[in-house]
Amino acid sequence: MAKAENIVVFNQSMVEEAAENLPPKRDLEQLGEFFKILTDPTRLRILYALGTGELCVFDLSVVVGASVSLVSHHLAALKRVRLVKGRRDGKIIYYSLDDDHVNSIVRYAREHLSE
């Protein structure tokens, strides 16, 4: 047992290993922002809806039961952390999941909670 600045350390080698394995602070901040985005039920409904294929903001608003303005706001947040992407077709933008990892993240989290 070692003592550093009035802090008791029971297993110095494990503390050092854990400290060495921490990602850089910037990466942890981005990860925190990513998970913060996923805390909103409307955003989760949008992700589930987009799991079936691409939809425009108008169709998404019907599916998730929210206004077009609110869905647009949530889509901007989801795009910021690269969970969704948009594809323009004339005047309409169709949204889809950024990649297959997004479906996996939501599915694994739901499976974890159901265990």
C-alpha positions as CSV (number, residue, x, y, z in Angstrom):
1,M,0.0,0.0,0.0
2,A,1.5,3.3,-1.1
3,K,0.6,6.9,-0.1
4,A,0.7,9.8,-2.5
5,E,-0.4,13.3,-1.4
6,N,-2.6,11.8,1.4
7,I,-4.2,9.4,-1.1
8,V,-4.1,5.7,-0.3
9,V,-3.1,3.4,-3.2
10,F,-3.7,-0.3,-2.6
11,N,-2.3,-1.6,-5.9
12,Q,0.2,0.7,-7.6
13,S,0.6,-1.4,-10.7
14,M,-3.1,-1.6,-11.3
15,V,-3.4,2.2,-10.8
16,E,-0.6,2.8,-13.3
17,E,-2.1,0.4,-15.8
18,A,-5.6,2.0,-15.5
19,A,-4.1,5.5,-15.9
20,E,-2.1,4.5,-19.0
21,N,-5.2,3.0,-20.6
22,L,-7.3,6.2,-20.2
23,P,-8.0,7.9,-23.6
24,P,-6.9,11.5,-24.0
25,K,-9.1,14.1,-22.4
26,R,-10.4,15.3,-25.7
27,D,-11.5,11.8,-26.7
28,L,-13.4,11.4,-23.4
29,E,-15.1,14.8,-23.9
30,Q,-16.3,13.7,-27.4
31,L,-17.5,10.4,-26.0
32,G,-19.4,12.2,-23.3
33,E,-21.0,14.5,-25.9
34,F,-21.9,11.4,-27.9
35,F,-23.7,9.7,-25.0
36,K,-25.3,12.9,-23.9
37,I,-27.0,13.1,-27.3
38,L,-28.4,9.6,-26.8
39,T,-30.2,10.6,-23.6
40,D,-33.2,12.1,-25.3
41,P,-36.1,9.7,-26.1
42,T,-37.1,11.6,-29.3
43,R,-33.5,11.3,-30.6
44,L,-33.7,7.6,-29.9
45,R,-37.0,7.3,-31.7
46,I,-35.4,9.1,-34.7
47,L,-32.5,6.6,-34.7
48,Y,-34.9,3.6,-34.5
49,A,-37.0,5.1,-37.4
50,L,-33.9,5.6,-39.5
51,G,-32.9,2.0,-38.8
52,T,-35.6,1.0,-41.3
53,G,-34.2,3.3,-44.0
54,E,-33.8,6.9,-45.0
55,L,-36.6,9.4,-44.3
56,C,-37.1,13.1,-44.8
57,V,-37.8,15.4,-41.8
58,F,-41.5,15.6,-42.6
59,D,-41.9,11.8,-42.6
60,L,-39.8,11.5,-39.4
61,S,-42.0,14.0,-37.7
62,V,-45.0,11.8,-38.3
63,V,-43.2,8.6,-37.2
64,V,-41.8,10.1,-34.0
65,G,-44.8,12.2,-33.2
66,A,-43.0,15.6,-33.0
67,S,-43.1,18.8,-34.9
68,V,-40.9,19.3,-38.0
69,S,-39.0,22.0,-36.1
70,L,-38.3,19.8,-33.1
71,V,-37.2,16.9,-35.4
72,S,-34.9,19.2,-37.3
73,H,-33.3,20.4,-34.1
74,H,-32.7,16.8,-33.0
75,L,-31.3,15.8,-36.4
76,A,-28.8,18.7,-36.1
77,A,-27.6,17.3,-32.8
78,L,-27.4,13.8,-34.2
79,K,-25.5,15.0,-37.2
80,R,-23.0,16.8,-35.0
81,V,-21.9,13.5,-33.4
82,R,-22.1,11.7,-36.7
83,L,-25.0,9.4,-35.9
84,V,-27.0,10.5,-38.9
85,K,-26.2,11.9,-42.3
86,G,-28.3,13.7,-45.0
87,R,-28.7,13.3,-48.7
88,R,-30.2,16.0,-50.8
89,D,-32.7,15.1,-53.6
90,G,-33.9,18.4,-55.1
91,K,-35.4,20.4,-52.2
92,I,-35.8,17.5,-49.9
93,I,-33.1,16.1,-47.6
94,Y,-33.3,12.4,-46.8
95,Y,-31.7,11.3,-43.5
96,S,-30.2,8.0,-42.7
97,L,-28.0,6.4,-40.1
98,D,-24.4,7.4,-40.6
99,D,-23.3,3.7,-40.7
100,D,-24.1,0.3,-39.4
101,H,-22.4,1.0,-36.0
102,V,-25.3,3.2,-35.0
103,N,-27.8,0.4,-35.2
104,S,-25.4,-1.8,-33.2
105,I,-24.9,0.8,-30.5
106,V,-28.6,1.2,-29.9
107,R,-29.4,-2.5,-30.2
108,Y,-26.6,-3.5,-27.8
109,A,-27.7,-0.9,-25.2
110,R,-31.3,-2.2,-25.4
111,E,-30.1,-5.8,-25.1
112,H,-28.0,-4.9,-22.1
113,L,-30.9,-3.2,-20.4
114,S,-33.2,-6.2,-21.0
115,E,-30.8,-8.7,-19.3
